[in-house]
Amino acid sequence: MQGNLFMEDLKLGLEQHAEVIWDYEEFWKCENEYDIIHLHWPDFLSYEVQKWTWGTDPLPAKMYSKIEECLQYWKENSTIVYTRHIQYPHSRNDEDVLKLYRMVTSYCDTVVHFANYSVEQFKAWYPEHKGITHVVIPHHNYASMPNNSNKASARQHLNINPDATVMIVFGLIKEHEKELINKAFNYIPSNNKVLLAPKWKINRRKIGYIRLREWVWKFEKWLATLNPKRRIDLGFIEDEDAHWYLNAADFLFIPRTSELNSGNITLGCTFGLVVVGYNGADIGEILNETDNPTFDIVDEQSLKVAIENAVSLARQKHGEKNKELAIKEWNVPMIASEYINVMKETKLRTGR
């Protein structure tokens, strides 16, 4: 998970209170003494486990047994805290994956959630898990990301009209999400608007003749560069360049409608944007608590209203309120302190 800003920032915050070793191999060694084993994504326990989730094969019995053997060791010799980022991997959610997640979570002493919805869902999914303490700690902000621009300079850098209404969709965009994004963008009540979706990939069409398929693909990619209202297929945006896109936007749209969480809520708030997402799971709970617009995935009219509200709230500077919240209440030192307190309380409770 090197390169994961959430983990990097949390590690730096925790290091102000304790010695922190970030090394997945230590989990497998079952040798050294640690007060706390802090788990995050079960599918990232090793590169082998991660690779397995990308396929469709059953989890090898030897791998499953080894994971459980390590968990048993740490359960007896340490205290296990688990931060619940997702329900299951984005790549698959079959019975084998659910079995892995059920097994890993069964060994946890404390589970940290980003919102109350996750707590209730966890209890409903795993009623057999007893003796686990549940706490809610917000997702810390992204203030560590370079931010060397403002709205005016960002729009000048990207050649965007200063008066345009700009919607950003940040992160990887799945094929089935494109229709929802198009609908949301079309609901912006203005013709002077821009969609920023850097990782909207233009995929190759299913054309049997390879040369024709490649020509069509390259032609469509070229056409995309000619549309100033739709900035798509721009490739990976480095952290040091993200501020240009985020600061140029008025609101951030989250197209995920089946996920538990989205770090883009915190990202958008950190950069002073209004954030729009579906009214479900942790996403809806957090957006509602922060007075950001939400929509019902089966009610298209609610999407239209949410987008119109986002435009209105952006004009009313609601994004500044989001930023104030992110900086004051979701900052890394404060969140790290909450984690440390939870870890101390858990260790005291378990006696390990």
N, C-alpha and C positions, 0 to 999 in steps of 0.2 A: 504493500500500500504506500510505498514511497511515492511522493508527488501528490498525495492526497492532502489538500490544504487543511481540511478538518482535522486530520490526525496530526499534522505538523504543528498547527496552532495549539491544539489541546496538549500535546507533549510539552511544548514550551511553557504553557501555563502551569501544568502539573509539576514541572521541574523547579518551580519557585517554592514548592512545598516538600518535594521528595525526590529521591533518585529514580529515574525512569529509564527502563530498558525497552526499546522498541525493536523487537527481534522475534519473528515468528518461530525461528528455530529453537528458541528457548522453551517454547511451549512443548515441542516434541522431545526435547532432551530429558525433561523430568529430572533435573539434577539440582540446580541451584535453588537457594531459598528466596522466596518472594512473599511479601505481605499480601499483595493483591495481584491476581491475574485478571487483566481487563480485556475482555473479548468484545469484538465488534461484529464483523460479518463472518458467520460460520463457514461460508464458501471461500473465505480467504485465509483459512487456517494454514494453507500451504499452496504452492503453485499447482501441485497435483490435484488438490481438491478443487481449486478454481478451474483448472482445465476440464475436470470431470463435469462441472456444471454447464460447460459450453456444449456438451454432447447430449446424447439420449440414453447412453448405456446405464445400467443399474450401478449403484455405488458398490465397488468391490468390497466383499466381506472383510478382507484383510485391512483395507483402509478404514472402514467403519469401526472395526475392532480396535485399531490403533488409536483412533480419535477418542473412543470411549475409555480406553486404557489411560490415556493422558489426562482426560477429564477426571477420572477416578483418582489419579495421583494428586492432581492439584486440589481436588475437593477435600482430600485428607490432609494435605500439607500447606494449604494456602486458603485464601478467600476469593471467590470468583464473582466478578461484577461484569455484567453484560449490557452494552448500550444497543438498544433495538432500533436500528436504522430502517430496516425493511421487513416486510412480511416473509419474503422469500426472494431468491435471486431474480433479477430482471430477465435472465436468459431462460429459466425454466421453473416450473412449480408443480412437478409431478409428485407422486407418492414417495419416491426415493428422496427427493429434496426435503419434503415435509418431514419425513422420518429423521433425516439428519438434523434439521432445525429443532424438532421435538427432543431429540436426544441431547443435543448441546445445551438447550435451555433448561433441561431438567437438572443439570448440575450447577446452575447458577444460584448464588446466595441473594443477590440483588440485581434487579433489572432496571436500567435507566431508560425512560421514555421521553420523547419530545413533547407529548401532549397526552391528555387523559384518555382520548379515544384508544390509543395504543394499549394502555393499561387494561381497559375493559376487553379489548379484542384478545389480548394475550390470555387473560383468565378464561375467556370463552373457548379459545382454541386448545388450551392446555389445562383443563380442569384437574388433571391428575397431578400437576405440579404443586407440591405443598411446601410451605415454609419459605417461600420467596418474598422478599420485600420489594415493593414497587415504588419508584420515585419518578417525578417529572423534573427534568432539567432542560431548559431551552437549548436549542442549537446555537452555539456561539457565532458571533458575527464574522464578517470577512474583512475587517479593517486592516488586516495585514497585506491585503492586495494593493499594489500600486494604484494611486488615484491622483494623477497629475493633470487633470483636466476638469473643466466645468461644462455645462450644457452648451454654451456658445462655442467654446473651442473644440469640443468633441464633434459638434455638427459641422463646423468649418473643416475639421480634419477629414470627416467622412463625406463631405460635400452634400449635406442635408439642409434643406430649407429651414431657416430659424423658426418659422411659424408652423411647420408641419407637426402633425400629431404622429408620434413614433411609438410603435409597439415592438417590444423585443421578446423573442423566445430564445432563451439561452440554454445551451447544452444540446446533446444529441437529440435529434427529432426522428421518431419512429414513423414508418410509412403510414400506419393507420391514424396517426395524429395530424396529418397534413390537412385533411378535410376540416377538422375542428379549428385549426389555426386559420385556414382560409375564411371560414365563417366568421370567426372573431374579428379578423382584420376587416372584412367587408362591413361589419356592424359599426365600425368607427364612423361617426356621423360627419364625415368631411371627405372631400376629394383630395385635399392636401395632406396626404398621410404616407408613412413609410413603414414597411415591415423589415425589421432586422432579425434575421434567422440564419446566422452564420453556418450552423451545422445542419441545415436543410440540404440533404444530399440529393442531387439529380442522379437517379439510378438509370442503369442501362435498361432499355426496353427488351422484351422477349422477342427478339428477331433472330430467326435461324441463321440467316446469312451474316457471318461475323463482320465482314467489312462494312456492310450496311448498318449493322447494329452500332458499331463504333462511330461511324459517320454521324448517325442520328444523335447519339449520345453527346458527341463533341459539339454538334450544332446546337442542341438544346442547352448545353452549358454556356455556349457563346451567347445565345439569345438571352439567357438569364442576366448576363452582364450588361445588357442594354436597357434593362428595366430599372429606373432609379427608384421606383416605389417598392420594389421587392429585392432586398439585399440578401441573397441566399447563396448556398453552395460556396462559402468562403473558406471552408476548411477549419482546421483547429485554431482556436484563438488562445494564444499564450496568456498567462495570468497578467503579465506586464502590459498587455494590450487590451485587456478586457474593459478597462475604464473608458476607452473611447466609445465603445458600444453601449455600455450601461449608462453613462452620463448623457449620451445623445437621446436616450429614450424618455418617454413620459410614463409609461407603465410596462410592467413585465407580465407576460401571460404564461401560465403553466398549463400545458396541454395534457399532462398526466391525469387520467381519470380512474385508474385502478391501483395507484400506488398508495402506500401508507404515508410517506413523508416526501418533502422536496426541500433540499437545501437552497433552492432558488427563492424561497420565501425570505430567508435570512439574507441572501445575496441581494435581492431587490431592495429590501429595507435598508441594508448597509449603504447602498448607493442612492438612497433617497427616492425610491420609486414607489408608486402604487403597484400592488401585486394582485393579480386576478387568478383564481383557480376554482376547481370544482368544490362543491359543498359536501365534502365527505372525508372520512378518515382524519388523520392529524392535520392534513392540508386545510380542510374546511374549518376545523376547530380553531386553528391558529389565525387564519384569515378573518374569521368572524370576531375573534377576540380583539384583533387589531383594527377593526372597522374597515377592512379591505373587501372589495367586491367578490362574491362567489356566485356560481351558477349551478343549476341542476342539470346533470348530464342527459336527462330524458326530456328536458324542457328547453327547446331552442329559444323561446322568447326570453327565458331567464338569462341566457347567454347574451342576447342583445342588450338587455337591461344592465347586466354586469359590465359590459364594455362601455356603454354610455356613462355609467356611474364612474368607471375608471378614468375616463376622459375628464369628467366633471371634477372628480377628486384631485386629479393631477393639477388642474387649474387652481384649485383651492389650497394647493401646497400640502396635501395630505402626505405626500412622499417625505416631506421634511419631518413630520411627526413619526413616520416609520423609521427614519434615520436616527432621530433622537432616541427612540426606543432601543434600536439595535446597538447604538453606541453606549447608552447609559446602563441598560439592563442585560444586554446579551454580550457584553465584552468578555474577552478571554480570561482576564484575571478573576472576574466575578464568577464565571461559569466553572473555571478550574477549582476555585475555592469550594463551590458547591459539590463538585465531584470528590474532592479530598474529604470533606465532611461526611459524605455518604460512605466513602471507603472506610473511614475511621469507625463510623457507627456500625457498619456491617461487620468489620473485624471484631469489634467489641461484642457484638451480638453472637457471632459464631464461635468466638473463643479460639479461633485458629490464627 
